[in-house]
């Protein structure tokens, strides 16, 4: 993979909505771009299709592409639907492999420059669907998938839902009927597909050039007539209910300086770390670590499993900016007017760039550049490796809105009441739109629209190409929360104490939920579940379709930061925002 190449891989969620239960297999679209790595990691699986009970063999190949010896820990995550076979690993001499129920670790010490090592292990397939295995090192993650046909009883009613991540310009779903070799283009053009018949289902969408056949592995439903399919025995063959986001972990800090890891399904606490300073910065998870900044000016790196501190980095003053990891660097801004690039492995400073104002926005990394705004009224584009300035653009007031990049454009808001669209590669102006208040909310781009909120209390949907207003929705107070789009809805919180779900096409209210105090942080959405924190000190978990409460967890202090999630399948769900109070 070269500096200019990108690899896209989409992983999709399917949900069995038959009369007996739900079985999710999920992940996400992630983009990887290689920048002068020290290590190169590849992963392969010996079968692209298997059945329940079969054995799969995975092979990891690690190469030291640097010029000096170095050490690394490879994290390997198994999705639901497979079980590690104890003792099956073939481990290179001098390295250590520690298997776990869902996450294993391969430790390699003092690997010589140019050296290549290979590790193999086996798993047993335990459930139908699509199973994944993800391996990661700082700055790189690789994945292998296998299709496991879902077997249903002929004549039994069932429905599956395939969900692709939103925001692609087109969705083309295909079905190969049983006994045929020809794919039929289906009429569905959204990111959701309901399945009620047997067949092989795949998806083609723009920006998935290397995975045109539904996540590299198609979803297959097979109907069968067997003894076990007689009505008296049907129950033995149906799948148990699997709770939404089982095995996932939420991370969030509060105003009292406490940082929490919380079970994404039940809301139960897993671990807690106490510091001496409040958290407004929202966390980011990568390479087995969770990174978060404190109002006291410290960037912490905690182990995701137990909360042990790996390292800390001190800036001059408060860190309200939310960190972002790309490759081997974590980027974060500070009120001391600097943007920092810090080693994810050691916490050592790699470079910093000074502005003339506090940096509270979250940086965005794309195509080898890092973009961020400053209170000196300027949006900056820097070389992500060196920190050298590529271009800058001045607005009429401080910039507290974090930028979003889509289709060659960069979008952001300013305290001059305006949302801007620029050419991402050059900073050239494309369009702007004026609102009635300051904009600290960060934009979200989905489909042809860009969604953003203003402190005038209004949510705006604008045409992403022209900036023309598509719709707007007024709330009962200022909005600093950043919108997130999922399942045809846009979600965000307001300082009128309310969580809103609006229709992405029309802006019509789908539902709203009231909390006890203002919401200045931003929600995240995963598997039909919305997670959002309120200044009443409570983390709420809501049904994304209906707005009904699933659970809530009081966390003993105001929640100014937004939550981030690390799922059981190895995906990261993070808000694209820069903290709540700035």
C-alpha positions as MATLAB code, in Angstrom:
seq = 'XXXXXXXXXXXXXXXXXXXXXXXXXXXXXXXXXXXXXXXXXXXXXXXXXXXXXXXXXXXXXXXXXXXXXXXXXXXXXXXXXXXXXXXXXXXXXXXXXXXXXXXXXXXXXXXXXXXXXXXXXXXXXXXXXXXXXXXXXXXXXXXXXXXXXXXXXXXXXXXXXXXXXXXXXXXXXXXXXXXXXXXXXXXXXXXXXXXXXXXXXXXXXXXXXXXXXXXXXXXXXXXXXXXXXXXXXXXXXXXXXXXXXXXXXXXXXXXXXXXXXXXXXXXXXXXXXXXXXXXXXXXXXXXXXXXXXXXXXXXXXXXXXXXXXXXXXXXXXXXXXXXXXXXXXXXXXXXXXXXXXXXXXXXXXXXXXXXXXXXXXXXXXXXXXXXXXXXXXXXXXXXXXXXXXXXXXXXXXXXXXXXXXXXXXXXXXXXXXXXXXXXXXXXXXXXXXXXXXXXXXXXXXXXXXXXXXXXXXXXXXXXXXXXXXXXXXXXXXXXXXXXXXXXXXXXXXXXXXXXXXXXXXXXXXXXXXXXXXXXXXXXXXXXXXXXXXXXXXXXXXXXXXXXXXXXXXXXXXXXXXXXXXXXXXXXXXXXXXXXXXX';
ca = [
       0.000    0.000    0.000;
       1.546    3.337   -1.022;
       1.090    6.803    0.434;
      -1.470    7.652   -2.242;
      -3.425    4.433   -2.157;
      -6.436    3.686   -0.015;
      -8.122    0.468    0.905;
     -11.787    0.429    1.734;
     -13.540   -2.443    3.425;
     -17.177   -2.424    4.441;
     -18.660   -4.661    7.054;
     -22.372   -4.869    7.487;
     -24.868   -5.654   10.185;
     -27.521   -8.263    9.675;
     -30.316   -8.852   12.112;
     -32.557  -11.919   12.129;
     -36.046  -10.786   13.019;
     -37.693  -14.196   12.907;
     -40.130  -15.186   15.576;
     -37.409  -16.506   17.861;
     -34.648  -13.890   18.127;
     -31.951  -11.564   16.908;
     -28.423  -12.382   15.757;
     -26.168   -9.438   14.930;
     -22.858   -9.539   13.091;
     -21.528   -6.063   12.634;
     -18.700   -3.752   11.800;
     -18.038   -0.618    9.768;
     -16.342    1.076    6.876;
     -12.819    2.101    7.685;
     -10.187    3.721    5.507;
      -6.508    2.967    5.917;
      -3.700    4.987    4.373;
      -0.119    3.907    4.919;
       2.466    6.525    5.822;
       6.055    5.193    6.176;
       5.260    2.353    8.593;
       7.754    0.585   10.820;
       5.739   -2.631   10.576;
       3.530   -4.161    7.897;
       0.793   -6.595    8.959;
      -1.272   -8.936    6.777;
      -3.975  -11.463    7.663;
      -5.509  -14.315    5.662;
      -8.098  -17.020    6.307;
      -8.127  -20.417    4.605;
     -11.873  -20.411    3.794;
     -14.072  -17.697    2.314;
     -17.142  -19.880    2.982;
     -17.758  -22.453    5.720;
     -20.486  -24.051    7.810;
     -21.223  -24.169   11.516;
     -18.820  -26.667   13.069;
     -16.063  -26.120   10.494;
     -12.532  -25.111   11.480;
     -11.003  -21.887   10.109;
      -7.246  -21.248   10.041;
      -5.989  -17.667   10.300;
      -2.453  -16.588    9.387;
      -0.826  -13.321   10.474;
       2.368  -12.143    8.775;
       4.320   -9.343   10.455;
       7.202   -7.603    8.668;
       9.592   -5.025   10.108;
       9.880   -2.601    7.183;
      11.963   -0.125    9.184;
      15.721    0.254    9.384;
      16.188   -0.670   13.053;
      14.979   -3.427   15.340;
      11.720   -2.686   17.124;
       9.040   -4.252   19.331;
       5.296   -4.401   18.856;
       2.148   -6.026   20.253;
      -0.389   -7.319   17.719;
      -3.985   -7.247   19.002;
      -6.200   -9.895   17.413;
     -10.003   -9.670   17.813;
     -12.543  -12.385   17.003;
     -16.141  -11.502   16.189;
     -19.152  -13.383   17.472;
     -19.731  -16.698   15.685;
     -16.311  -18.309   16.220;
     -14.455  -19.849   19.163;
     -10.668  -20.110   19.554;
      -9.324  -23.674   19.604;
      -7.091  -23.988   22.653;
      -3.523  -24.955   21.792;
      -3.948  -24.433   18.041;
      -1.538  -21.485   17.735;
       1.809  -22.015   15.993;
       3.949  -19.229   17.445;
       7.360  -18.112   16.119;
      10.301  -18.721   18.439;
      11.067  -15.772   20.706;
       7.557  -14.320   20.563;
       4.579  -14.722   22.921;
       0.937  -15.362   22.033;
      -1.667  -14.881   24.767;
      -5.106  -16.094   23.629;
      -8.282  -14.525   24.970;
     -12.007  -15.186   24.631;
     -12.431  -12.318   22.148;
      -9.080  -10.467   22.026;
      -5.652  -12.134   21.863;
      -2.183  -10.564   21.996;
       0.944  -11.501   20.034;
       4.023   -9.845   21.575;
       7.128   -9.480   19.408;
      10.270   -8.056   21.023;
      13.348   -6.660   19.248;
      12.291   -7.723   15.765;
      15.192   -7.148   13.382;
      14.895   -4.763   10.445;
      13.631   -6.639    7.411;
      12.608   -9.675    9.463;
       9.281  -11.402    8.744;
       7.353  -13.592   11.195;
       4.247  -15.719   10.700;
       1.694  -16.890   13.282;
      -1.257  -19.220   12.690;
      -4.170  -20.318   14.868;
      -7.545  -21.991   14.428;
     -11.141  -21.333   15.450;
     -14.378  -23.300   15.316;
     -17.413  -21.745   13.609;
     -20.324  -21.597   16.078;
     -22.985  -19.493   14.282;
     -24.184  -18.491   10.828;
     -23.775  -15.079    9.190;
     -20.456  -13.410    8.403;
     -17.564  -13.878   10.829;
     -14.593  -11.552   11.036;
     -11.111  -11.612   12.479;
      -9.297   -8.298   12.954;
      -5.614   -7.839   13.756;
      -4.126   -4.453   14.585;
      -0.887   -2.709   15.426;
      -0.507    1.011   16.062;
      -1.388    2.689   12.783;
      -2.700   -0.341   10.905;
      -5.532   -2.852   11.110;
      -6.238   -5.793    8.793;
      -9.281   -8.013    8.569;
     -10.392  -11.337    7.117;
     -13.974  -12.503    6.715;
     -15.805  -15.763    6.012;
     -19.423  -16.303    4.969;
     -21.358  -18.845    7.034;
     -24.725  -19.557    5.301;
     -27.718  -19.067    7.576;
     -29.932  -22.152    7.306;
     -33.691  -21.683    7.668;
     -36.563  -24.140    7.530;
     -38.425  -24.054    4.215;
     -41.926  -22.683    4.647;
     -41.039  -20.809    7.852;
     -41.503  -17.019    7.849;
     -38.359  -15.019    8.621;
     -36.828  -11.627    7.927;
     -33.255  -10.431    7.973;
     -32.119   -6.824    7.727;
     -28.794   -5.920    6.150;
     -27.510   -2.496    7.149;
     -24.704   -0.719    5.324;
     -23.148    2.424    6.810;
     -25.014    5.558    5.630;
     -23.556    8.392    3.588;
     -22.600    6.644    0.342;
     -23.807    8.240   -2.914;
     -25.448    5.046   -4.166;
     -26.449    1.571   -2.963;
     -26.940   -1.302   -5.435;
     -28.158   -4.504   -3.801;
     -27.956   -7.806   -5.700;
     -29.456  -11.255   -5.143;
     -28.456  -14.564   -6.701;
     -31.476  -16.877   -6.346;
     -30.916  -20.493   -5.245;
     -29.809  -22.660   -8.163;
     -28.791  -19.666  -10.297;
     -25.446  -18.057  -11.085;
     -26.832  -14.720  -12.277;
     -27.153  -11.739   -9.952;
     -30.386   -9.743  -10.060;
     -30.331   -6.018   -9.232;
     -32.896   -5.316   -6.499;
     -35.104   -2.226   -6.300;
     -33.869   -1.104   -2.866;
     -31.522    1.915   -3.133;
     -31.031    2.848    0.533;
     -28.471    1.476    2.974;
     -31.055   -0.958    4.401;
     -32.202   -4.211    2.815;
     -34.882   -6.542    4.215;
     -34.579  -10.208    3.263;
     -37.458  -12.688    3.347;
     -36.254  -15.238    0.782;
     -33.273  -17.528    0.300;
     -30.357  -16.414   -1.855;
     -26.912  -14.845   -1.934;
     -27.017  -11.106   -1.213;
     -24.316   -8.608   -2.072;
     -23.876   -4.859   -2.344;
     -22.037   -2.530   -4.644;
     -21.590    1.071   -3.551;
     -19.241    3.853   -4.591;
     -16.024    4.067   -2.555;
     -15.937    0.307   -1.924;
     -13.822   -0.475   -4.973;
     -11.965   -3.407   -3.426;
     -15.077   -4.902   -1.816;
     -17.812   -4.796   -4.513;
     -19.462   -8.016   -3.329;
     -20.970   -6.998    0.045;
     -18.150   -6.570    2.488;
     -15.879   -8.962    0.545;
     -18.104  -11.752    1.890;
     -21.762  -12.035    0.771;
     -24.678  -12.802    3.095;
     -26.282  -16.165    2.284;
     -29.646  -17.614    3.353;
     -30.338  -21.270    2.586;
     -33.705  -23.000    3.050;
     -33.777  -26.703    3.804;
     -36.245  -29.535    4.402;
     -34.899  -31.770    7.145;
     -36.239  -33.718   10.074;
     -35.246  -30.882   12.353;
     -37.487  -28.520   10.389;
     -40.752  -30.221   11.356;
     -42.774  -27.853   13.546;
     -42.252  -29.936   16.679;
     -38.487  -29.402   16.430;
     -38.287  -25.853   15.042;
     -37.444  -24.283   18.379;
     -34.218  -26.259   18.645;
     -32.920  -24.642   15.467;
     -33.793  -21.014   16.130;
     -31.211  -18.628   17.478;
     -31.285  -17.021   20.922;
     -31.761  -13.303   21.378;
     -28.432  -11.478   21.372;
     -28.666   -8.087   23.119;
     -27.725   -4.968   21.129;
     -24.017   -4.091   21.419;
     -23.214   -7.093   23.605;
     -19.499   -7.070   24.406;
     -19.045   -3.399   23.505;
     -17.523   -0.847   25.891;
     -18.296    2.872   26.254;
     -15.699    5.361   27.488;
     -16.491    8.808   28.921;
     -15.152   11.327   31.458;
     -17.044   13.767   33.689;
     -16.679   17.165   35.333;
     -15.339   15.690   38.592;
     -12.276   14.205   36.899;
     -13.554   10.637   36.817;
     -13.123    8.542   33.672;
     -15.354    5.497   33.129;
     -15.518    2.289   31.078;
     -19.147    1.132   30.808;
     -20.776   -1.965   29.331;
     -22.499   -0.859   26.105;
     -25.322   -3.371   26.476;
     -26.236   -3.146   30.171;
     -24.817    0.209   31.291;
     -22.902   -1.469   34.124;
     -19.530    0.002   35.099;
     -16.427   -1.980   34.146;
     -13.698    0.257   35.581;
     -13.124    3.826   36.712;
     -10.080    6.117   36.980;
     -10.022    9.294   39.067;
      -7.910   12.346   38.248;
      -7.680   15.878   39.627;
      -9.196   17.682   36.610;
     -12.475   17.663   34.690;
     -12.907   15.992   31.311;
     -14.464   17.992   28.469;
     -12.439   16.227   25.774;
     -14.141   13.175   24.258;
     -12.071    9.963   24.180;
     -10.714    8.035   21.201;
      -9.914    4.301   21.149;
      -7.084    2.768   19.120;
      -4.467    0.011   19.429;
      -5.770   -1.231   22.772;
      -5.611    2.233   24.341;
      -8.185    4.920   25.080;
      -6.914    8.502   24.774;
      -8.548   11.483   26.474;
      -7.547   15.020   27.415;
      -8.262   16.836   30.672;
      -9.181   20.451   31.378;
      -5.955   20.572   33.383;
      -3.897   20.127   30.214;
      -2.955   16.422   30.356;
      -3.483   13.841   27.613;
      -3.905   10.389   29.167;
      -3.481    6.978   27.521;
      -5.286    4.208   29.423;
      -5.367    0.492   28.762;
      -8.870   -0.294   27.471;
      -9.188   -3.531   29.455;
      -8.378   -2.470   33.011;
      -7.856    1.302   32.888;
      -4.153    1.168   33.732;
      -2.357    4.362   32.673;
       0.240    3.696   29.969;
       1.522    7.261   29.668;
       0.548   10.907   29.961;
       1.538   14.049   28.069;
       1.331   17.551   29.516;
       0.357   20.542   27.368;
       0.621   24.142   28.511;
      -3.054   24.561   29.454;
      -6.418   22.813   29.161;
      -7.163   20.168   26.531;
     -10.789   20.586   25.438;
     -10.016   19.227   21.970;
     -10.850   15.553   21.458;
      -7.866   13.461   20.317;
      -7.788   11.596   17.004;
      -5.442    8.719   16.137;
      -4.039    8.120   12.668;
      -1.330    5.517   12.095;
       1.207    5.859   14.941;
       0.287    9.387   16.022;
      -2.410   10.884   18.214;
      -3.320   14.483   17.347;
      -4.847   16.882   19.880;
      -5.192   20.640   20.395;
      -4.810   22.715   23.538;
      -5.825   26.083   24.912;
      -2.073   26.855   24.898;
      -2.607   27.600   21.153;
      -0.806   24.478   19.875;
      -1.746   21.377   17.923;
       0.311   18.399   19.090;
       1.301   15.164   17.323;
       2.250   12.529   19.909;
       3.446    8.948   19.620;
       0.624    6.545   20.489;
       3.139    4.012   21.803;
       5.226    6.189   24.120;
       3.470    9.551   24.563;
       6.533   11.388   23.268;
       6.109   14.612   21.282;
       6.734   14.185   17.539;
       5.916   17.750   16.498;
       3.702   20.698   17.386;
       2.275   23.626   15.449;
       1.604   26.980   17.111;
      -1.334   29.244   16.292;
      -2.403   32.601   17.736;
      -5.425   31.249   19.631;
      -6.641   28.309   21.689;
      -7.238   25.068   19.775;
     -10.416   23.418   21.065;
     -11.532   21.778   17.823;
     -10.884   18.117   17.176;
      -8.423   17.557   14.335;
      -9.484   15.640   11.228;
      -6.929   13.505    9.367;
      -7.400   12.650    5.686;
      -5.169   12.029    2.674;
      -1.960   12.694    4.575;
      -3.120   16.024    6.014;
      -4.453   17.092    9.405;
      -7.099   19.841    9.524;
      -8.142   21.895   12.563;
      -9.486   25.284   13.573;
      -8.212   27.808   16.094;
      -9.692   30.641   18.104;
      -7.377   32.898   16.071;
     -10.180   32.683   13.447;
      -8.176   30.402   11.133;
      -8.614   26.888    9.721;
      -5.269   25.136    9.182;
      -4.173   22.249    6.943;
      -0.849   20.649    7.922;
       1.201   17.735    6.658;
       0.201   14.941    9.054;
       3.714   13.476    9.227;
       5.804   16.622    9.592;
       3.412   19.331   10.815;
       4.376   21.648    7.972;
       1.719   24.179    6.916;
      -0.019   23.326    3.627;
      -2.636   26.103    3.618;
      -4.819   28.188    5.936;
      -8.128   30.027    5.639;
      -9.322   32.968    7.741;
     -12.895   33.564    8.939;
     -14.459   36.454   10.850;
     -14.324   34.971   14.372;
     -13.006   32.094   16.488;
     -13.365   28.549   15.129;
     -14.642   26.006   17.709;
     -16.391   23.725   15.193;
     -14.415   20.632   14.160;
     -14.060   20.141   10.400;
     -15.635   17.311    8.389;
     -14.305   16.123    5.019;
     -16.337   14.479    2.259;
     -15.955   14.221   -1.510;
     -12.988   16.588   -1.677;
     -14.588   19.323    0.435;
     -14.004   20.401    4.012;
     -16.907   21.796    6.045;
     -16.773   23.698    9.351;
     -18.520   26.424   11.313;
     -17.287   29.635   12.915;
     -18.324   32.024   15.666;
     -19.034   34.521   12.860;
     -22.386   32.635   12.524;
     -21.288   31.011    9.237;
     -20.707   27.496    7.932;
     -17.992   27.261    5.271;
     -17.189   24.778    2.500;
     -13.656   24.786    1.058;
     -11.660   22.605   -1.309;
      -9.843   20.240    1.028;
      -6.647   20.022   -1.034;
      -6.106   23.773   -1.494;
      -8.343   25.666    0.937;
     -10.099   27.416   -1.947;
     -13.510   28.868   -1.039;
     -16.561   27.036   -2.421;
     -19.574   28.389   -0.508;
     -20.814   29.669    2.839;
     -24.148   29.851    4.630;
     -25.089   32.298    7.399;
     -27.075   31.284   10.492;
     -28.435   33.334   13.376;
     -25.814   32.419   15.973;
     -22.309   31.190   16.702;
     -21.465   27.696   15.458;
     -19.519   25.403   17.784;
     -21.406   22.320   16.569;
     -19.432   20.201   14.115;
     -20.925   19.251   10.733;
     -21.862   15.761    9.575;
     -22.107   14.857    5.877;
     -24.529   12.151    4.751;
     -25.683   11.566    1.205;
     -26.050   14.909   -0.567;
     -26.521   16.949    2.608;
     -24.391   18.473    5.320;
     -26.038   18.706    8.745;
     -25.010   21.246   11.387;
     -26.528   23.112   14.322;
     -26.149   26.695   15.519;
     -26.375   28.446   18.859;
     -29.457   30.167   17.374;
     -31.224   26.912   18.373;
     -31.659   25.620   14.813;
     -30.589   22.444   13.033;
     -29.717   23.022    9.366;
     -29.578   20.623    6.414;
     -27.699   22.138    3.466;
     -26.900   20.819    0.021;
     -23.297   19.660    0.321;
     -22.373   20.848   -3.169;
     -24.082   24.252   -3.313;
     -24.793   25.224    0.289;
     -28.474   25.779   -0.499;
     -30.840   25.245    2.454;
     -32.725   21.923    2.249;
     -34.570   22.245    5.579;
     -34.162   23.616    9.085;
     -35.645   22.703   12.466;
     -35.937   25.014   15.468;
     -35.452   23.776   19.033;
     -36.020   25.423   22.395;
     -32.477   26.615   23.090;
     -28.896   26.991   21.822;
     -27.204   23.941   20.315;
     -23.522   23.059   20.692;
     -24.084   19.317   20.204;
     -22.931   17.871   16.886;
     -25.389   15.847   14.782;
     -24.916   12.188   13.901;
     -26.812   10.385   11.116;
     -28.041    6.795   11.294;
     -30.937    4.893    9.731;
     -32.526    7.879    7.995;
     -32.470   10.029   11.137;
     -30.226   12.808   12.418;
     -29.642   12.791   16.191;
     -28.366   15.575   18.467;
     -28.865   17.159   21.870;
     -29.927   20.666   22.856;
     -29.442   23.035   25.750;
     -33.227   22.800   26.219;
     -32.436   19.468   27.982;
     -33.676   17.429   24.972;
     -32.384   14.713   22.637;
     -33.846   15.064   19.131;
     -34.274   12.567   16.281;
     -35.186   14.231   12.966;
     -35.932   12.787    9.536;
     -32.867   13.356    7.340;
     -34.958   14.055    4.214;
     -37.548   16.474    5.609;
     -36.376   17.585    9.059;
     -39.624   16.342   10.582;
     -39.431   15.355   14.254;
     -39.294   11.562   14.669;
     -39.065   11.647   18.466;
     -37.529   13.554   21.350;
     -36.415   12.615   24.863;
     -36.054   14.965   27.843;
     -33.184   14.826   30.345;
     -32.682   16.780   33.566;
     -30.244   19.465   32.356;
     -28.716   20.924   29.159;
     -27.013   18.619   26.661;
     -23.834   20.188   25.280;
     -22.125   16.952   24.248;
     -22.831   14.879   21.141;
     -24.521   11.478   20.783;
     -23.174    8.352   19.158;
     -25.333    5.652   17.524;
     -24.634    1.954   17.158;
     -26.983   -0.962   16.336;
     -30.236    1.017   16.734;
     -29.069    2.442   20.061;
     -28.313    6.105   20.886;
     -25.880    6.972   23.665;
     -25.760   10.553   24.973;
     -24.608   12.322   28.136;
     -26.322   15.217   29.873;
     -25.196   17.871   32.325;
     -27.534   16.164   34.798;
     -24.641   13.694   35.164;
     -26.424   10.777   33.487;
     -25.418    8.681   30.498;
     -28.569    7.701   28.588;
     -29.094    4.708   26.300;
     -32.124    5.148   24.012;
     -33.773    3.109   21.273;
     -32.819    4.904   18.046;
     -36.093    4.010   16.320;
     -38.557    4.972   19.061;
     -36.617    7.112   21.550;
     -37.616    4.856   24.449;
     -35.175    4.513   27.356;
     -33.164    1.258   27.474;
     -31.059    2.199   30.489;
     -29.399    5.144   32.181;
     -26.332    5.378   34.393;
     -25.767    8.353   36.769;
     -22.025    9.124   36.756;
     -21.760   11.545   39.735;
     -20.769   14.625   37.709;
     -21.757   16.689   34.682;
     -21.122   15.019   31.323;
     -19.580   17.685   29.093;
     -17.661   15.152   26.985;
     -19.217   12.784   24.471;
     -18.927    8.986   24.764;
     -16.870    6.776   22.463;
     -17.396    3.051   21.933;
     -15.241    0.063   21.091;
     -17.433   -2.772   19.823;
     -17.035   -6.509   20.275;
     -16.334   -6.748   16.536;
     -13.366   -4.384   16.803;
     -14.902   -1.191   15.411;
     -14.565    2.296   16.850;
     -17.637    4.512   17.240;
     -16.514    8.058   18.015;
     -18.218   11.459   17.866;
     -16.716   13.934   15.395;
     -16.721   16.785   17.879;
     -14.423   18.878   20.002;
     -15.934   18.648   23.464;
     -18.995   20.197   24.979;
     -18.039   23.472   26.720;
     -15.530   25.617   24.822;
];
